[in-house]
């Protein structure tokens, strides 16, 4: 036990000596291998912050890591989860940005050898943490973590969206898609067009700020886009694993950009002729490989938009940590099985 921890109180010391509840695995495998039980409470070292977790959210990458489909160094037992929101319980001796009692949110955990977040307490380096607005719940902050940073990185850092441009989002009611729709409007997009699988989901997209929603099961998506943007769309955000790039390039304006966020094993044909003739760009990125300072700049704008109520995460359902296996199964059905079962994020709470 490091007794030099700032703000260490005897009561906290006793709490740390006890176990905590966590959702974890002992080896990669199916969702049924997720265990829920007691693990030792971690102690913050150096620039780490000990967080009493209020909520975490489930992401596709969580299921890929848990299953072993994305091989990565994992500490064992491995606590699942990348996102977190909660309250600072104590800080390590080198922490400069936070103190006990602060509310924080963050992502990028459970990756690259770091421990995950679906536990009553987690230790996170302050590099990957950001303040939570006072009017935002832990559930909302957790739900916006990975998807919000992803949306901002794609729109701003990679895609360089400009005010006045037209944006198309393929799937505007999902976790990332709903963040992109809202964020594009925050950044000054002149028109945001998106797709939805039902009138219920279409209404959700409209409430998020979409100017036009295409019911892709009933309408011709390309014809609808062209009717709404005769000169083409400037920015195409693709959310599906194997996109129809021929359709995307056909719909793009000159110098249009496409953002892709597909799985690593995804393959799609690129229509080279019209692609280069229009001067298009096809852009991909991996959120957790983006430098911390770039992600922090994204988090600063996300903080402002959350505080102003201009950015509201889509939460499909809230479950307990003990239902983590169920949550992973639902997420896989939506992401890999494309069953359309989710309208936003699954949030887990202690």
Secondary structure, 3 states (H helix, E strand, C coil): CCCCCECCCHHHHHHHHCEEEEEEECCCCCHHHCEEEEEECCCCCCCEEEEEEEEEEECHHHHHHHHCCCCCCCCCCEECCCCEEEEEEEECCCCCCCCCCCEEEECCCCCCCCCCCCECEEEEEHHHEEECCCCCCHHHHHHHHHHHHHHHHHHHHHCCCCCCCEEEEECCCCHHHHHHHHHHHHCCCCEEEEEECCHHHHHHHHHHCCCEEEECCCCCHHHHHHHHCCCCEEEEEECCCCCCHHHHHHHEEEEEEEEECCCCCCCCCCCHHHHHHCCCEEEECCHHHCCHHHHHHHHHHHHHHHHHCCCCCCEEEEEEHHHHHHHHHHHHHHHCCCCCCCCCEEEEEC
